[in-house]
C-alpha cells in the first residue's frame, strides 16, 4: 500500500494533506524519515509514526459511542450537529458511519464502523437482532400494554410490528419506567408503539444490541474502539 493511502485510511487527512505531511518530513517508517508519498509499505508489518504518535492501522475500525441527546445520527448535515461531531479529527477521518440510527433526542448505544459487512449483519431484516431500550413514559403502564407488545402493535403501517417485549420496572400514576426490546428498526418505532397503547415516551436510551450491553463506565458523549472480545460477541449475531 502507498504511504499516503495508508495515512488517509487511518484518518490523518486527505490525500493532498498527508502528502504535505510526508514532504515536510513529519512521517517515519520503521524509524526512518520517509519523504516519498508513493513509498510502498506493508500495513501489517510497517511501524509508521507521525511525530511521536504511532499510527494505528486496521483494515476496519469499530467504535462504540454513548450518544447524548441533541445530535442526529448521520455522517454530515448542513444545519444540525451529527454524532460525527463528537469524534476527534483522526477518528472522523476513518470513514466511519453509524450502524443504524438513534433519534436526535435518544441516548445510548451507537456503533460506528467502516465495515459494511458488519453493519449489514447487524441491520439485516433477516437477522432480527434484538435492541433493548430503557424508556420513561407518561402514564401508568399496565400488563395489558405488555401483552399488546407481545401480540404485535399496529403503528399505522401495512404490517403490524413484530412481537416485542416490555418489562415494567416501575409503574406510577404519572410516569412509568420500562425496558422495551424490539427486533426491527422502523422510524420512531418505540415512540409510535407506546403511542399506540396510549402512552408518550419522555426519555429513551438504547442499552443493548443482541447480547452486547452499553458499558457502564462509558460516559455520555464518550466513545472508544471496541475490544476484540466485544467485537467477537457482536459478530456472533
JOCOR-V929317 format. One record per residue. RES is the residue in one small letter. OMEGA is omega in radians with two decimals (999 if undefined). BURIAL is I if it has 9 or more other C-alpha atoms within 8 Angstrom, else O. Layout:
BEGIN
RES;OMEGA;BURIAL + RES;OMEGA;BURIAL
END
This chain:
BEGIN
x;3.06;O + x;-3.13;I + x;-3.13;I + x;3.09;I + x;3.11;I + x;-3.11;I + x;3.06;I + x;-3.13;I + x;-3.10;I + x;2.96;I + x;-3.06;I + x;3.05;I + x;3.09;I + x;3.14;O + x;-3.12;I + x;-3.13;O + x;-3.12;O + x;3.08;I + x;3.09;I + x;3.10;O + x;-3.14;I + x;-3.10;I + x;3.11;I + x;3.07;O + x;3.14;I + x;-3.05;I + x;3.05;I + x;3.04;I + x;-3.10;I + x;3.05;O + x;-3.11;O + x;3.10;O + x;3.12;I + x;-3.07;I + x;-3.08;I + x;3.10;O + x;-3.09;I + x;-3.13;O + x;-3.12;O + x;3.12;O + x;3.05;O + x;-3.09;O + x;-3.08;O + x;-3.05;O + x;-3.06;O + x;2.99;I + x;-3.09;I + x;3.11;I + x;3.07;I + x;-2.96;I + x;3.10;O + x;-3.03;O + x;3.05;O + x;-3.11;O + x;-3.11;I + x;-3.14;O + x;2.97;I + x;3.06;O + x;3.13;O + x;3.12;O + x;-3.12;I + x;-3.10;I + x;2.95;I + x;3.11;I + x;2.99;I + x;-2.99;I + x;3.00;I + x;3.04;I + x;3.07;O + x;3.14;O + x;3.10;I + x;-3.13;I + x;-3.14;I + x;3.10;I + x;3.10;I + x;3.10;O + x;-3.08;O + x;-3.02;O + x;-3.04;O + x;3.07;O + x;3.13;I + x;3.11;I + x;3.12;I + x;3.11;I + x;3.10;O + x;-3.05;O + x;3.03;I + x;-3.00;O + x;3.14;O + x;3.13;I + x;3.10;I + x;-3.08;I + x;-3.10;I + x;3.06;I + x;3.13;I + x;3.03;I + x;3.12;I + x;3.04;I + x;-3.03;I + x;-3.10;O + x;2.94;O + x;3.13;I + x;-3.11;O + x;-3.08;I + x;3.13;I + x;-3.14;I + x;2.92;I + x;-2.94;I + x;3.05;I + x;3.11;I + x;3.11;I + x;-3.12;I + x;2.97;I + x;-3.11;I + x;-3.09;I + x;3.14;O + x;3.10;O + x;3.12;O + x;-3.13;I + x;-3.09;O + x;-3.13;I + x;-3.05;I + x;-3.10;I + x;3.11;O + x;-3.13;O + x;-3.08;O + x;3.14;I + x;3.11;I + x;-3.13;I + x;3.04;I + x;-3.08;I + x;-3.13;I + x;2.91;I + x;-3.09;I + x;2.94;I + x;-3.04;I + x;3.08;I + x;3.12;I + x;-3.09;I + x;3.06;I + x;-3.09;I + x;3.14;O + x;3.13;O + x;3.09;O + x;3.10;I + x;3.14;I + x;3.10;O + x;3.12;I + x;3.13;I + x;-3.11;I + x;-3.08;I + x;-3.03;I + x;3.07;I + x;3.13;I + x;3.04;I + x;3.09;O + x;-3.07;O + x;3.11;O + x;3.07;O + x;3.11;I + x;3.03;I + x;3.10;I + x;-3.13;I + x;3.13;I + x;3.01;I + x;3.13;I + x;-3.13;O + x;3.05;I + x;-3.12;O + x;-3.13;O + x;3.11;I + x;-3.05;O + x;-3.06;O + x;-3.07;O + x;3.06;I + x;3.08;I + x;-3.04;I + x;2.89;I + x;3.13;I + x;-3.14;I + x;-3.13;I + x;-3.14;I + x;-3.08;I + x;3.10;I + x;-3.14;O + x;-3.13;O + x;-3.14;O + x;-2.96;O + x;-3.08;O + x;-3.13;O + x;-3.11;I + x;3.10;I + x;3.12;I + x;3.11;I + x;-3.13;I + x;3.10;I + x;3.00;O + x;-3.13;O + x;3.12;I + x;3.11;I + x;3.11;I + x;3.10;O + x;-3.09;O + x;-3.13;I + x;3.08;I + x;-3.06;I + x;3.10;I + x;2.89;I + x;-3.02;I + x;3.09;I + x;-3.08;O + x;-3.08;I + x;3.02;O + x;-3.12;I + x;-3.10;O + x;-3.09;O + x;3.12;O + x;-3.05;I + x;3.11;O + x;-3.11;O + x;-3.14;I + x;3.13;I + x;3.07;I + x;3.06;O + x;3.06;O + x;3.00;I + x;3.11;O + x;3.12;O + x;3.12;O + x;3.14;I + x;3.10;I + x;3.14;O + x;3.13;I + x;-3.08;I + x;3.06;O + x;-3.07;O + x;999;I
END
